[in-house]
Amino acid sequence: MKDLAYLNKFFYKYRWRLIPGVIFVVISNIFGVLPAKVIQIAFDLVTENISTYRLFNGFDRQELVYEIFGYSLLLFGLTVLALALLRGIFLFFMRQTIILMSRHIEYDLKNEIYQHYQELSMSFFRRNNTGDLMNRVTEDVSRVRMYVGPAIMYTINTVVLFLLVIIAMISVNLKLAIYSLLPLPILALTIYYVHNIINQRSEKIQERLSKLSGFVQETFSGIRVIKAYVRENDIKEKFAAESNSYKKDSLALVQVQATFFPAMLLLVGLSTIVTVYIGGIEVMNGTITSGNIAEFIVYVNQLTFPVTSLGWVTSLVQRAAASQKRINEFLHTRPEISYSSNTRFELKGQVEFKNVSFVYPDTGIKALDNVSFEVKPGEFLAIIGRTGSGKSTLANLLMRMYDSDSGEIKIDGQTITELNLNHFRSQVGFVPQEVFLFSDTIANNIAFGESSKTELDKIEQAAKDAAVYNNIAEFDEGFDTMIGERGITLSGGQKQRVSIARALIKNPRLLIFDDCLSAIDTKTEEEILSNLGKNLDGKTSIIIAHRVSTIKNADKIVVLDKGQIVEQGTHKSLLKANGIYKDMYEKQLLEEQELPE
């Protein structure tokens, strides 16, 4: 239960729903127990009236006794119905308070988890697959809701009903009450033994479900690759294997439950037999009436559902505990990237790297080694290098997706760790190497860079600056064209240009292009760079590229190799240096000359 203790703050928040719910539980059970007493009185009345009826056999008064007897039974029957109706009303109120409370808690918990996900660092998402993240915010939260709603409700109902029934039993006959309740200790020991097994198997089921969800999500994301390599059957077999593992674990839990519930019913049935036997002896001894036996049987049967539901409630609680434990693992994960400053500032665009080194924590790969350079406001900096030289790592560190292991990064003279991160990022236009577009209209994808209420004229201008306006205009729906998942309906170059438009629309003070012109032809690339020159006059731009033609007009070029800066300068000065840059330039010129016309 220590994992479920996290939910206590929600119980306190919705205490004015929980407290009335508990009151309604008590009242409904009072009306549930009272019919047993009415039945006892009615049963004894029947016994007495039958004797009286026979006593007046042959007399006119016999008819009068019969009529009184009939009206009495009718009155008792109507009383039982009235009590059942009142109980039903308060049961309705009970569900309207406690079950509704559980829905509110489910809503709050989902929002809390989702908000926490957004605060976590990039390294967290590298370590955990999407299917597992989704499963914890959906399936796990749903199981927790079953604890804060039905499990809590039935637990309170069972405890209150047990207390009322036991008090009523003892008030009638202590000896009969003790014998009737003898199977309950056995029941308690059985529950104690079984609940540990249920807990272990519930945790295993949730782990299997997360793996299954992750597998399915990854399969659907990579469906084009699967079809291209004709691997449908292999994937089908892997899915069947994962699904079969989940089925085995689920069946193992069901087997425990299948044994548990009949055992509960057996113990309740045993209580009924003991009640009738011991009750009969007590009637013969004259300590109770036959009506009391009927009353006790009603009490025992009233305990049937609570007792049999104990197994179900135990399962709900244990599965919720397993799910909440998984949720707590992520909720207790602290973001590696944090900031305390609330000060707003206007970004001028000065960027400085001083002896920056970085090693990816998950792989141990050293991406940057003692890197130092400076970009003044309004300058155009280009970063070039071979694959794996650390170019994208520079962009990620500058956007503070990660923190460097050593050295420092300064923005306008301030250390980046001291800045209000959200305010800093809001003034930066970042186009990542891996383009991501949402399953929405093209207009909304571009407007995402600024606001969902951005005017169409501004969206169109951003598309023109990114040289994608004409392509969009050719679509039947224009800017209202729906983009498939991850932009699947667009070509690689179109996706990159829509992503560039998304960055340009916010009119950033600092623009970072992370090799996002790779799928664009040379002519379109020149048009984009020309537009950038007009729109970013006086603003800082950093472009990471692998084509020399993209960056030859840069104010400064930084050449990376194996995480180190091996050269820096202008295009002309680097060509004169006869180093790596010149070698890359000549190879690219040769490749362009060899391309067929």
C-alpha positions in Angstrom: 0.0 0.0 0.0 3.0 2.3 0.3 2.9 2.9 -3.5 -0.8 3.8 -3.3 -0.1 6.3 -0.5 0.9 8.8 -3.3 -2.9 9.1 -4.1 -3.7 10.4 -0.6 -3.3 14.0 -1.8 -6.2 13.4 -4.2 -8.4 11.9 -1.5 -7.8 15.1 0.5 -8.5 17.3 -2.5 -11.8 15.6 -3.1 -12.6 15.0 0.5 -16.0 16.7 0.2 -17.0 14.0 -2.3 -15.4 11.1 -0.3 -16.9 12.0 3.1 -20.5 12.3 1.9 -19.9 9.0 -0.1 -18.9 7.3 3.2 -22.0 8.6 4.9 -24.2 7.3 2.1 -22.5 3.9 2.4 -23.3 3.8 6.1 -27.0 4.9 5.6 -27.5 2.5 2.7 -26.2 -0.4 4.8 -28.4 0.5 7.7 -31.4 0.2 5.4 -29.8 -3.0 4.1 -29.6 -4.6 7.5 -33.0 -3.6 8.8 -35.0 -6.0 6.6 -33.5 -8.9 8.4 -35.1 -7.7 11.7 -38.4 -7.1 9.9 -38.2 -10.7 8.5 -37.5 -12.1 12.0 -40.6 -10.3 13.4 -42.7 -11.4 10.4 -41.4 -15.0 10.8 -42.3 -15.1 14.5 -45.6 -13.5 13.8 -46.4 -16.2 11.2 -45.6 -18.9 13.8 -47.7 -17.3 16.5 -50.7 -16.5 14.2 -50.8 -20.1 12.8 -51.2 -21.3 16.4 -53.8 -18.7 17.1 -55.7 -19.5 13.9 -55.8 -23.2 14.8 -56.9 -22.3 18.3 -60.1 -20.5 17.0 -60.9 -23.4 14.6 -64.7 -23.5 14.2 -65.3 -20.0 15.6 -66.1 -16.8 13.7 -63.1 -15.1 15.2 -60.9 -17.3 13.0 -61.7 -15.1 9.9 -60.8 -12.0 11.9 -57.4 -13.6 12.8 -56.9 -14.5 9.2 -57.6 -10.9 8.0 -55.2 -9.4 10.7 -52.6 -12.0 9.7 -52.9 -11.1 6.0 -52.7 -7.3 6.6 -49.7 -7.8 8.9 -47.8 -9.7 6.3 -48.7 -7.1 3.6 -47.4 -4.4 6.0 -44.2 -6.2 6.6 -43.8 -6.9 2.8 -44.3 -3.2 2.0 -41.8 -2.3 4.8 -39.2 -4.5 3.2 -39.8 -3.0 -0.2 -39.6 0.6 1.3 -36.3 -0.2 3.0 -35.0 -1.7 -0.3 -36.1 1.5 -2.2 -34.4 3.7 0.4 -31.2 1.6 0.2 -31.2 1.9 -3.5 -31.5 5.7 -3.4 -28.5 6.0 -1.1 -26.5 3.5 -3.1 -27.2 5.8 -6.1 -25.9 8.7 -4.1 -22.9 6.6 -3.0 -21.9 5.9 -6.6 -22.5 9.5 -7.6 -20.0 10.7 -5.1 -17.3 8.0 -4.9 -17.2 6.9 -8.5 -17.3 10.4 -9.8 -14.5 11.2 -7.4 -12.5 8.4 -9.1 -13.0 10.0 -12.5 -11.8 13.3 -11.3 -8.7 11.7 -9.8 -8.1 9.8 -13.0 -8.2 13.1 -14.9 -5.9 14.8 -12.5 -3.4 11.9 -12.5 -3.2 11.7 -16.3 -2.6 15.5 -16.5 0.1 15.3 -13.8 1.9 12.4 -15.6 1.6 14.1 -19.0 2.9 17.4 -17.5 5.8 15.6 -15.8 6.7 13.9 -19.1 7.0 17.3 -20.8 9.4 18.5 -18.0 11.7 15.6 -18.4 15.0 15.8 -20.3 15.7 14.3 -23.7 17.9 11.5 -22.2 14.8 10.2 -20.4 13.0 9.7 -23.7 16.1 8.1 -25.2 16.0 5.5 -22.4 12.3 4.7 -22.5 10.2 3.5 -25.4 7.1 5.3 -26.5 4.8 2.3 -25.9 5.8 2.1 -22.2 5.3 5.9 -21.8 1.8 5.6 -23.3 0.9 2.6 -21.3 1.6 4.2 -18.0 -0.5 7.2 -18.7 -3.5 5.1 -20.0 -3.7 1.5 -18.9 -1.9 2.0 -15.6 -4.0 5.1 -14.7 -7.2 3.2 -15.6 -6.2 0.5 -13.1 -5.5 3.0 -10.4 -8.9 4.5 -11.0 -10.4 1.1 -10.3 -8.8 1.4 -6.9 -9.8 4.9 -6.0 -13.4 4.2 -7.2 -14.9 0.7 -7.0 -12.2 -0.8 -4.7 -12.5 2.0 -2.2 -16.3 2.0 -2.4 -16.7 -1.8 -2.0 -14.1 -1.9 0.8 -15.9 0.8 2.8 -19.2 -1.0 2.0 -17.8 -4.3 3.2 -16.4 -3.0 6.4 -19.5 -1.1 7.3 -21.8 -4.0 6.5 -19.6 -6.4 8.5 -19.7 -4.2 11.5 -23.5 -3.7 11.3 -24.2 -7.4 10.8 -21.9 -8.5 13.5 -23.4 -6.0 16.0 -26.9 -7.2 15.0 -25.9 -10.9 15.4 -24.3 -10.4 18.8 -27.3 -8.5 20.0 -29.5 -11.5 19.2 -27.3 -14.4 20.4 -23.6 -14.3 21.1 -23.0 -18.1 20.8 -24.8 -18.3 17.4 -22.9 -15.2 16.1 -19.5 -16.8 17.1 -20.3 -20.1 15.3 -21.7 -18.3 12.2 -18.6 -16.2 11.9 -16.1 -19.0 12.5 -15.1 -19.4 8.8 -14.1 -15.7 8.7 -10.5 -16.2 10.2 -9.9 -18.9 7.6 -11.1 -16.4 5.0 -8.7 -13.8 6.3 -5.7 -16.2 6.1 -6.7 -17.2 2.6 -6.8 -13.6 1.4 -3.5 -12.9 3.1 -1.9 -15.8 1.3 -3.4 -15.2 -2.1 -2.9 -11.4 -2.3 0.9 -11.8 -2.6 0.5 -14.1 -5.5 -2.0 -11.7 -7.2 0.4 -8.8 -6.6 3.4 -10.5 -8.2 1.5 -11.7 -11.2 -0.2 -8.3 -11.7 3.2 -6.6 -11.9 4.3 -9.1 -14.4 1.2 -8.6 -16.5 1.7 -4.8 -16.6 5.3 -5.3 -17.7 4.2 -7.6 -20.5 1.5 -5.1 -21.6 4.1 -2.3 -21.8 6.3 -4.4 -24.0 3.4 -5.4 -26.2 2.3 -1.8 -26.5 5.8 -0.6 -27.3 6.2 -3.4 -29.9 2.9 -2.5 -31.7 3.7 1.3 -31.6 7.2 0.7 -33.1 5.8 -1.6 -35.8 3.2 0.8 -37.0 5.8 3.7 -37.0 8.1 1.6 -39.2 5.4 0.0 -41.4 7.0 1.3 -44.6 10.3 -0.4 -43.8 8.5 -3.6 -42.9 6.6 -3.6 -46.1 9.6 -2.6 -48.2 11.6 -5.6 -46.8 8.6 -7.9 -46.9 9.0 -8.8 -43.2 5.3 -8.9 -42.3 5.4 -12.6 -41.4 8.4 -12.2 -39.2 6.8 -9.3 -37.4 3.6 -11.3 -37.1 5.5 -14.2 -35.4 7.2 -11.8 -33.0 3.9 -10.2 -32.2 2.3 -13.6 -31.6 5.2 -14.5 -29.3 4.8 -11.2 -27.3 1.1 -11.7 -27.2 1.4 -15.3 -26.1 3.7 -14.3 -23.2 1.0 -11.7 -22.1 -1.7 -14.4 -22.4 0.3 -16.9 -20.2 0.8 -14.3 -17.5 -2.9 -13.3 -17.6 -4.0 -16.9 -17.4 -1.8 -17.5 -14.4 -3.5 -14.6 -12.6 -7.0 -15.9 -13.7 -6.1 -19.4 -12.3 -5.5 -17.9 -8.9 -8.7 -15.9 -9.0 -10.7 -18.9 -10.3 -9.6 -20.9 -7.2 -10.1 -18.0 -4.9 -13.7 -17.1 -5.6 -15.2 -20.6 -5.2 -13.3 -20.9 -1.9 -15.0 -17.8 -0.7 -18.5 -19.1 -1.7 -17.7 -22.4 0.1 -16.9 -20.6 3.3 -20.1 -18.6 3.1 -22.1 -21.7 2.5 -20.4 -23.3 5.5 -21.5 -20.4 7.6 -25.1 -20.9 6.5 -25.0 -24.6 7.5 -23.5 -23.8 10.9 -26.2 -21.2 11.4 -29.0 -23.5 10.8 -27.5 -26.4 12.9 -26.5 -24.3 15.9 -29.6 -22.1 15.6 -31.8 -25.2 15.7 -30.2 -26.3 18.9 -30.6 -22.9 20.4 -34.3 -22.8 19.5 -34.8 -26.2 21.2 -33.1 -24.8 24.3 -35.5 -21.8 24.1 -32.7 -19.1 23.9 -33.9 -17.8 20.5 -36.9 -18.1 18.3 -37.2 -19.7 14.8 -37.5 -16.1 13.5 -34.0 -15.5 14.7 -32.7 -18.3 12.6 -34.3 -16.7 9.6 -32.8 -13.4 10.6 -29.3 -15.0 10.9 -29.6 -16.7 7.5 -30.4 -13.2 6.0 -27.4 -11.8 7.8 -25.1 -14.5 6.5 -26.4 -14.2 3.0 -25.9 -10.4 3.2 -22.2 -11.1 3.8 -22.1 -13.4 0.7 -21.4 -10.6 -1.8 -19.0 -8.6 0.3 -17.0 -11.8 1.1 -16.9 -13.0 -2.5 -16.0 -9.5 -3.7 -13.0 -9.5 -1.3 -11.1 -11.5 -3.9 -12.1 -9.1 -6.7 -11.3 -6.0 -4.6 -8.0 -7.6 -3.5 -7.1 -8.1 -7.1 -8.1 -4.5 -8.0 -6.0 -3.1 -5.1 -2.9 -5.3 -6.0 -3.1 -4.5 -9.7 -3.5 -0.8 -8.8 -0.5 -1.0 -6.5 1.5 -2.6 -9.3 0.4 0.2 -11.7 1.0 3.0 -9.3 4.5 1.7 -8.6 5.2 1.9 -12.3 3.7 5.4 -12.4 5.7 6.5 -9.4 9.0 5.4 -11.0 8.5 8.1 -13.7 6.8 10.7 -11.4 9.8 10.5 -9.0 12.3 10.9 -12.0 13.7 14.3 -11.8 14.5 16.3 -15.0 18.2 16.5 -15.6 17.7 19.9 -17.3 16.3 22.4 -14.8 16.4 26.2 -14.2 15.3 28.5 -11.4 15.4 31.9 -13.1 12.1 33.6 -13.9 13.7 36.7 -15.3 12.7 37.6 -18.9 15.4 38.8 -21.2 15.6 40.0 -24.8 17.9 37.7 -26.8 20.6 39.6 -28.9 22.2 36.5 -30.4 25.7 36.3 -29.0 26.7 32.7 -28.6 30.0 31.4 -27.0 31.3 27.9 -26.4 34.2 27.7 -24.0 36.1 24.4 -23.7 32.8 22.4 -24.0 33.0 18.6 -23.8 30.1 16.1 -23.8 29.7 12.4 -23.5 26.3 10.8 -24.2 25.3 9.1 -20.9 23.5 6.1 -22.4 26.3 5.1 -24.9 29.4 6.5 -23.4 30.3 8.0 -26.8 32.4 11.3 -26.5 30.6 13.6 -29.0 32.5 16.8 -28.3 36.0 17.4 -26.9 37.1 20.8 -25.7 35.2 22.8 -28.3 35.5 26.6 -28.3 34.1 29.3 -30.7 32.1 32.5 -30.6 29.3 33.9 -32.7 28.6 37.6 -32.5 25.0 39.0 -32.9 23.9 39.1 -36.5 26.6 36.7 -37.7 26.1 33.7 -40.0 28.0 30.7 -38.5 28.3 27.5 -40.4 29.3 24.1 -38.9 30.5 21.4 -41.2 32.0 18.0 -40.7 31.8 14.3 -41.6 29.1 12.1 -40.2 29.5 11.5 -36.5 31.7 14.5 -36.0 29.4 16.1 -33.3 27.6 18.7 -35.4 24.1 17.8 -34.1 25.4 17.5 -30.6 26.4 21.2 -30.8 22.8 22.1 -31.8 21.3 20.0 -29.0 23.6 21.6 -26.4 22.8 25.1 -27.7 19.1 24.3 -27.3 19.9 22.8 -23.9 18.4 19.5 -24.7 21.4 18.2 -22.7 23.9 19.9 -20.4 27.7 19.7 -21.2 30.0 17.6 -19.0 32.6 20.4 -18.8 33.1 23.9 -20.1 30.3 26.4 -20.4 28.0 27.8 -23.0 27.1 31.5 -22.8 24.2 33.4 -24.4 24.6 37.1 -24.5 27.3 36.8 -21.8 25.1 34.7 -19.5 25.7 31.0 -18.7 22.9 29.1 -20.4 22.1 27.2 -17.2 21.2 30.4 -15.6 18.6 31.5 -18.2 14.9 31.0 -18.2 14.9 28.1 -20.6 11.3 28.5 -21.9 11.9 32.2 -22.6 15.2 31.5 -24.3 13.8 28.8 -26.5 10.8 30.9 -27.4 13.2 33.3 -29.2 15.1 30.6 -31.1 14.0 29.1 -34.3 15.3 25.4 -34.3 15.0 23.1 -37.3 16.1 19.6 -36.2 17.9 17.1 -38.4 15.0 14.6 -37.9 12.0 16.5 -39.2 8.8 15.8 -37.2 5.4 17.0 -38.4 2.1 16.5 -36.6 -1.0 14.7 -38.0 -2.7 18.0 -38.8 -3.1 20.5 -41.6 -0.1 22.1 -43.2 -1.2 25.5 -42.0 -1.4 24.3 -38.4 2.0 22.6 -38.6 3.6 25.9 -39.8 1.6 27.9 -37.2 2.9 25.6 -34.5 6.0 27.6 -34.4 4.2 30.7 -33.1 0.5 30.2 -32.2 -2.5 28.2 -33.3 -4.3 31.6 -33.9 -1.7 32.8 -36.4 -3.2 34.6 -39.4 -3.1 32.8 -42.8 -1.2 35.7 -44.4 1.7 35.2 -42.0 1.6 31.4 -42.6 1.8 31.9 -46.3 4.7 34.3 -46.1 6.7 31.8 -43.9 5.9 29.2 -46.6 7.2 31.5 -49.3 10.4 32.2 -47.3 10.9 28.4 -47.0 10.3 28.0 -50.8 7.5 25.6 -50.2 4.5 27.9 -51.0 4.2 26.7 -54.6 4.2 23.0 -53.6 1.4 23.6 -51.1 -0.6 25.7 -53.6 -0.7 22.7 -55.9 -2.4 20.5 -53.4 -6.2 20.3 -53.7 -6.8 21.5 -50.2 -3.9 23.9 -50.2 -2.8 24.9 -46.7 -5.8 22.8 -45.3 -4.2 19.6 -46.6 -4.0 17.0 -43.9 -0.5 15.7 -43.2 -0.3 12.0 -42.4 1.5 10.6 -39.3 5.0 12.1 -39.1 4.3 13.9 -42.4 4.1 10.7 -44.4 2.1 12.3 -47.2 4.9 14.8 -48.0 8.2 14.2 -49.7 11.5 14.5 -47.7 12.2 18.0 -49.2 8.7 19.2 -48.6 8.8 18.1 -44.9 12.1 19.9 -44.4 10.8 23.1 -45.9 7.5 23.0 -43.9 9.7 22.5 -40.8 11.8 25.5 -41.9 8.7 27.6 -42.3 7.6 26.6 -38.8 10.9 28.0 -37.4 10.8 31.2 -39.5 7.2 32.2 -38.6 8.2 33.0 -35.0 10.7 35.6 -36.4 13.5 34.3 -34.2 16.4 36.2 -32.9 18.6 33.1 -33.3 18.1 30.5 -36.0 19.6 27.0 -35.9 19.4 24.7 -38.9 20.6 21.2 -38.1 21.4 19.8 -41.5 17.8 20.4 -42.6 18.6 21.2 -46.3 19.9 17.7 -47.1 16.8 16.6 -49.0 16.5 19.9 -51.0 18.0 20.4 -54.4 20.7 23.1 -54.9 18.4 25.6 -56.7 15.7 25.5 -53.9 18.5 25.6 -51.3 19.8 28.9 -52.8 16.3 30.3 -52.8 15.9 29.5 -49.1 19.3 31.0 -48.2 18.5 34.1 -50.2 15.2 34.5 -48.3 17.0 33.9 -45.1 19.5 36.7 -45.9 16.5 39.1 -46.3 14.6 38.0 -43.2 17.4 37.5 -40.8 19.3 40.7 -41.4 20.9 41.6 -38.0 19.9 38.3 -36.5 22.2 35.4 -35.6 22.0 32.2 -37.7 23.8 28.9 -37.2 23.6 26.4 -40.0 24.9 22.8 -39.7 25.4 21.3 -43.2 27.3 18.6 -45.1 27.3 20.5 -48.4 30.0 23.2 -48.8 27.7 25.0 -51.3 25.3 25.7 -48.5 27.7 27.5 -46.3 30.3 29.2 -48.5 28.8 32.6 -47.8 29.0 32.2 -44.0 30.8 34.8 -41.9 32.6 32.0 -40.1 32.9 28.3 -40.8 33.7 25.8 -38.1 35.0 22.4 -39.2 34.5 19.5 -36.8 36.2 16.1 -36.8 35.8 13.4 -34.1 34.2 16.0 -31.8 37.0 18.5 -32.1 37.3 21.8 -34.0 40.1 21.2 -36.6 39.6 24.3 -38.6 37.7 27.6 -38.5 37.6 30.7 -40.7 35.9 32.0 -43.9 35.4 29.9 -47.0 38.4 31.5 -48.8 40.8 31.3 -45.8 39.9 27.6 -45.3 40.5 26.8 -49.0 44.0 28.4 -48.6 44.7 26.3 -45.5 44.7 23.1 -47.6 43.0 21.1 -44.8 40.0 18.9 -44.3 37.6 21.7 -45.5 39.4 22.0 -48.9 39.4 18.2 -49.2 35.6 18.0 -48.6 35.0 20.9 -51.1 37.0 19.3 -53.9 35.4 15.9 -53.4 31.9 17.5 -53.6 32.9 19.4 -56.7 34.1 16.2 -58.3 30.8 14.4 -57.4 28.7 17.2 -58.9 30.8 17.0 -62.1 30.3 13.3 -62.4 26.5 13.4 -61.9 24.7 12.6 -65.2 22.7 15.4 -66.7 
